């Protein structure tokens, strides 16, 4: 039996586009004399549809699309993902389903059993868990159909406070009672640089444990903050990888089930992938899809001469093209001459249009207006923040006037400890680097410059500074970013306590200071723009902390 994998980029709620994509791939597979073509989880409507699932018209449109797809399946079998109605009197209204279509009609529906509710996932909010298991018999083969989490019976988190077994049932154990010949898993598994090999190992373990060929079809493309990297897999029964589809791109491949069943195909896999290169590619896809799917075309950002705005600009240009990006240089009296010259040099290297707008007069006017109110009070961070907010006002004016989307350039390290100004440098439609620690921002810069100097060397090597007061440096109040980022990763991603982090040999008082900064600045992050997620625990939908909590 010939099986095709269709790894596609879907648009949530865009039924016409999604259905058209699916049908075109079906026609291609027919021409290639394929027996079965497989698409990813909730491919009909796009993943994750969230509260759109609560709209009756949305579900009706899913049903119409499935019917339209079925009409193309007269000479081929298809597996697509779609929500389906739960016809029982009890339980949630919907199932998350894999629909098997052949001979122009729905032959079988396998519903998802394991509904994740951790991190960015909230599937039990919408779906009823499956409790019935069977296989599909087609062309002499028994196919066990699973949906994403159904093969993840081990908790996929770095948390040190988690059970080895998150669920009470393992779907494959139930399906094995029907003696399948192969496993097909349709997925919507987002990218995380901390789980590049972890996800593969889940599927390798399943294939090896059940001694069956495994076809994993993942979606690709970004849905606001979530970036799906594709990387669909075919795994031999002995646990070796037969093939892997492209990362961060649509792909289509055909396999002979007999070859995979007998482990005749084996792919040489790089066990030490370039993580920074993958983060780079993920961010480009994130920006590209955000703009495309929102019908935006042009972006702007404030180019300071610092490392964060430099890396953000390069990624924006790679995603959108130089003609679609415009930047403003917004110096004040505290801005160094080299910051302006470095920013100019980068803009010229990228052929990006730029303007210089000195904000000092605007800041002085603000100060003058506040003189009577602030009389007798010492200057402090208030005056620094006025500069950041003046810049944001000018950037948003350009955004409004020219129809550009403002890109936020703050990094994860600064966002974590609250080193950002609300309604100032935290402004923007989407955050490019909000899930990238500062040390990794520098690595991204080096990766960008791997063949030639795009980002000026001085931008990379100079001490980081917000330049909001004389001779200001980040190191005045923060430890080196290598140390800071280690503390933050242990506290945020690994969810370790102060005591546990201190066991790593880091000064306890420093850890306490950093943890306090993280906890006290939750209210700021609550108002931040959507952040492109590239880790296992990004700020935003996947990290829900109460704002008014008093917990030490």
N, C-alpha and C positions, 0 to 999 in steps of 0.2 A: 504494500500500500504506500502510495506517495502522499506525504504530508507536507503542506506548505505553512510557513510561519509568516504572518503579516504584522510587522511591527510599525505601527502608524502613530501619527500625531493628531489627536482629536481636539475638538473645541467644545467645551461644555455647553450643552443646550443648542448647539448648531446642528440640528438634525439633518438638514439638507446636505451640508458639507460632509458630515460624518458618514451618512448613508451612501452618498456618492463615492466617497473614498473606499468604503467597504465593497461596494458593488464593482468598482473598477478593479480591485484586487481579485475579486471572485472571477471576473472575466479573464483576467491575466492567468489565473490558476487553471481555468478551463482550457485555455490555449496551451498551457504547459502539461495538460493531461494529468492534473493533480486529482487525487481522490478526496482529500480532506484539507481544507484551509482553516486556520485557526486565528482568531483575533483576541484582543486583550480584554480584561475585566471592564465591564460597563462601557464597552466600546461604542455602543449605539448612542449613548447620551453624553459620554465623556466622564472622566473621573477626576475629582470627587464632585458630584452634583449638589451635595449638602441639602439645604432646605428647599431647593427646587423639587426634591422628591416629595414634598408635601403638597405640591400642586397637582390636582387631578388632570389638568390639561397636559402637564409634562409627561405623566405616565401614559396618557392616551397617545401622545406623539411617539413615545418609545414603542408602543404596540404597532402603530402605523408603520414605523421604520422597519421593525422586524418583519412585518408582512411584506413590505417592499423588497427587503433582502431575500426573503424566502422565494419570491418569484424568480430570482436569478439562480436558484439552486436546483434546477432540474437535472443537471448532469454532474453534480458535485455535492459533497457534504460540507457543511460550514458549522463552526462553533463561534458564536458571538456572545458578548456580555451585555445584559440589560436587566433593569429592575422588572420584576413581574409581580402580579397581585397575589396576595395570600388569600385564598378562597375559604379558609377555615374561619369559624366563628371567633376563635380566640387568637391572640397574638398581634404582632405588628402588621400593618397593612401590606407590607412589601417583602419580597425576597430579593437578594442579590443573586442573580442567576446566570448560569452558562446555558445557552440555548443551542441544542443540536438540531440542525435543519438538513433535510435530505428529501429529494424527490418533490421539491417545491413546498414542503410543509414542515412544521415543527414535529419532530419525532420524539424528543426527550428534553426535559429540563432538569438540570442539576443545580440545586440551590446551595449557597455558601453556608457552611456550618460554623466556622470560627470567625466571629465578628470582632475585630480589634477595637479597643476603646482607649488605647494608650497613645501618647504623643499627639500627632496630628490626626489620628484616626478616631472616628466617632460613629462607627457603623451600626452599633446596637441602638443608636438613636432612631434609626430609620428601618432597620431590617429585622425580620424574624429569623432565628437560626434554624438551619435544616436539621432534621432528625431521621431522614430516610436516605438510604444508600443503595445505589445500583450502578451497573455499568451499561455502556452503550455497545451494542453489537452491530458491527458494520464491516462488510466485506471480509467476514471470517475472523475479525479481530474484536476483542473485548477491551473497550477503552474506559479507563477510570478518569473521570473528569473532576478536577479540583479547582478551587478558586483562591488564588493568592495565599491568604493566611491559613488555608486548609492544610498546607504543608509546613507551616511554621508552628509546630507544637512545642517549641522551646521559646521562651520569652525573648524577643529580639530587642534587647535594650542593654546599655552598658551599666545600668543601675546596679549597685551592689546590694540592693534591697528588693530582690525579685525571686519568684519561684522558678525552679528549673522547668516546671510544667505549668504553663499559664492556663491551660484548658483541661476540662474533665474528659474530653473525648479526642481521639486521634482519627480523623476521617479515613486515612489510608488503611488503618487496621480494619475498619468496617468494610471498605471497598475490596480489600484483599480476600474477603470471604467469597467474593464472586469471581475470583481467579482471573483478573485482567491480564492483558498482554502488554499494555503500556499505560503510562500516566501522562495526561495533558493537564497543565496548570496555566490558567489564564490569570494574569497579574496586572496590578497597578502599583508597582513598588517604586517609591521615590528615591532619588539619589541621596546618598550620604557618604562623605569621604571616609567616615569611620567604619563603614560596613561594606567596603568594596569587595572584600573576600568573604565576609560573613554571610552575605546573601548567597553567594555561589556555594558555600559549604553546606547551607541548608538543603539545597537541591541535590548536591553530590551525595549527602548523607541519605536522603530519601531514595535516590536511585539505587545506591549500594545496598541499603537495608532491605528493600523490597525486590532487588534483583530484576528491575524492570527499566526499559528505556523511558526517559522523561523528556517531555517537550514543554518548555516554559516560555510563554508569550507575554512579554511586558510591553506596556505602552511607552512612548517617548514624547517629549514635549513638556513645556512648562504651563502650569495652571496657576497664575498669580505667583505665590511664593513657592509652590511645590514644583520641583524640577524632576521629571521622569527621564531616566537616562537610557531606556531601552535595554540593550545588552541581553536580549532574549537568549536562552540557553537550550542546547540539546545535550543530554547527558546519557552516556552508555550505562548499561546495567551494572558494570563493574565499578561505577563511580568516576570514570574518566570523562572529561568533557569532549564531546564529539565536535561541537561547534558553538560559536558565540556570535551573535549579530552585532551590528555596529552600536557604538555608544553615541548618544546625543544626535542621532539621525534616524530617519525612517529606513527600513530595510525589509527585504523579502527573500526567503530562501526555501528551497525544496529538499526534502530528505526521503530516502527510502527506508521505511520502517524496518525492513529485514536487515539492512546494513547496521542500523543503530542497535537492534536487538542482539546482533552478533558482535557488537563492539568493533566493527570493521573500520570505523572512522575515529581518529583521535587527533585532537588539536593541541599544538604546543602552546601552553598558556604562560604568560609572563606573571610570575608570582610576586614580583616587586614592582607594581605599577607606579607610574609617576603621578602621585596624588595631586600635586600642585597643577599639573597639566589638566587633570580631570576637573578640578575646581574651576580652573580658567574656562574650560569648555562649557561647564555647567552654567556659569554666570552669563556667558555670551548667549546661550540658549534661553536662559531666564529672561534677559532683557529683550531679546528678539521676539519671543512669543508673547510677552506682556504687551509690547507695542502692537504687534500684528493682530492679536486677538481682541485688543481694546480699540482697534482702528486708530491708533496713534501713529504718527510718522516721525516726529522730530522731538529731540531732547535738548535740554540745557542743564548746565551745572556750573557751580562756582569753582573756578580753578585757582587754587591758592598758592601753588608751588610746592605743596606738601605731597606726601606719598599716597594718601588716600584718594584725593581728587585726581591725581595723576593716573593711578591704576583704574579708577572708575571711568575716566575719560577714554582710556585705551579700550576697555571692554565695551563701552557704548559705541565707539567708532567701529569696532569689529562686528558688533551686532547690527548696527543701523546704517553704517556708511558715514564717511566724513561730511558729506553734504547735508546730512540730517542731524548734525550735532552742532550746537553753537554754545560757546562758553563766555562767561564774564570773569574778568580779573577785578577783584574788589579790594584794593589795598587801603589800609589806614595808616596813620602815622607810625604804628608799631610794625608794619610790614617791612621786612628787609628788602634791600634792592635785589638780592639774588633770588628771593621768592618770586618777584615779578618777572625777572629775566628767565628763571627756570620754567615758569608757567608759559611764558611767551615761546620759549624754545620748544616745549612739548606741543603746543598748539600748531606751531609751524611744521614740526616733524610729521604731524598727523594731517596737515592741510585742513585744519578746522578753523572756521571763522571765529575771531575773538574780539572783544571790546574791553577796554580798561575804564572802569568807573571808580574814581576815588571816593570812598565813603566818608572821608573825614568831615566834610562840611555837613553832611547829614547827621553824623554822630554829634558834632558840636551843637547843631540845632536842637537835638534831643536833650543834650546836657543843659543847654540854656533854658529850655522849656521846663526842666525839672529843678532848676536852681533853687527856687523859692521853697519847693516841697522838701528838697534834700539839704537845705541850709543847716550847717552845723554838723552834718553827718559825714563820716569818713568814707572815702571812695573804697569800693570793694568789688565783688564779682558782679554787682548790678551794672556797673559801667562797662565791664567786659561784655556782658550779655547784650547790652545795647548795640554793640558793634555787630555781633552775630545776627541780631534781629534786623538791623539795618540792611545787612547783606541779603537776608532772606526776603525782605520786602522788595528789594530791587530785582532779585531773581524771579520772584513770583510776578512782578510787573511784566517782565519780559515773557514769562510763561503765558500770562493772560493775553498780552497784546499779540504775540506771534503764534499762539497755539502750541507752544512747546510744553513737554512734560518735564518737570524738575526732577532730576535724579538726586537722591540722597547719597552722600559719600561717607557717612560715619562707619567706623569699623566695630566689630563685636566687643573688643576690649574696652573701648571708650563707652559704648552703649551699656556695657555691664556695670561699670563703676559710676555711671552718671556724668561722664565728661562730655556733655553735649547740652546745647541750649534749646529748651522748648521754644518752638516758633522761631528758631534761629537756624543753626546748622542741623537741627533734626527735621527740618522741613523737607518735603519731597513727595512725589507720587509713588515711588518705590525705592527701596534701599538696595544698593548694589552690593555693599560689603558688610551689611549688618550681621551676617553670620560668619564672617571671616576675622579671625584673631589678627592683631596687629603684626605679630611675627610672620604670619602667613601672607599678609599684604606685601611685606618686603620680599618674600619668596616669589609671589606673583610678579612683582616688578622685575626681579631677576629673570624669571621665565619669559616675560614679555621681551626682555632685552637679550634673549639667548643668542640671536643671530646678529643683531646690530643694536646700537643705542637709540632707542625710541624715547624712553623716559630719561631725562638728563641724569647723569651720574650723581650730580650734586643733590638732586632731589632724594636719592636713595641713601646717601651717606651722611647727610646733615642730621643733627639731632632734631627729633620731632618737636614741634611747637605749635600752639594755637595762635601765637603772635597777637595776644589781646592785651598785653602789658609789656613794659620794657624787659628785654632779655629773658622772656618767659620760655621755659622748656618743660616738656611733659615730666621729665625726671625730677622736677622740683617737688612733686607731690606723689609720684607713682614710682614703683620699682621698675627695673628694666623689664621690657615687655616679655622677654623669655621667661622670667620668674612670674610676672603677673599672669601671663597666659596659662602657665602651668597650674597656678592656683585656681584660675577661673574654670579651666577645663575639668579639674578634679571636682569643683563645687557644682558646676552647671551640668556638664555632660554625665559625669560619673556620680553626681549627687552624694559626694562624700561629706562627712562632718569635719569640723575644724580639727578635732582630735586625729581623725584619720589622715587628713592632709599634713598635719604636723609630723606624722610618722615618716613622711618623705624627706625630713630634714630641713624643712623651710621654717623660718622664724615664726613662732606662734602669734606674736603681736602683729606681725605683718599680715598673716592670714586673717586674724580677727578684723583688722582694718578693712581688708579687701571684701570680706564677706559682708560686713556692715554696709559698705558702699553698694554692693549688689542688692542687698535687701531693701535699703532705704530709697533706691531709685527705681523701684518697680513702677511707680506712677508715671515716670517719664516714658518708659518703654511702652506702657499701655497706650500712649498717644503717638507712638512712632508710626511711620508708614509701613506697609507690608515689606517684609524682609525676604530676599531670596534665600531659601533654605538649602544649605549644603552639608549640614552636620546632623547628628542624631538628636540634637536638642537645641533648636533655634529659638530665639525670642519670637513671640507671636503665638499663633494658634496651638503650637505644640508644647507651650510652657504656660500653664495657667496658675498664677499666684494671686491670692487676695490682696488688694491694695491696702486695706486697713488692718491687716494682721499684725499682731505684736508677738512675734516668735523669735527667740534667740537660739 
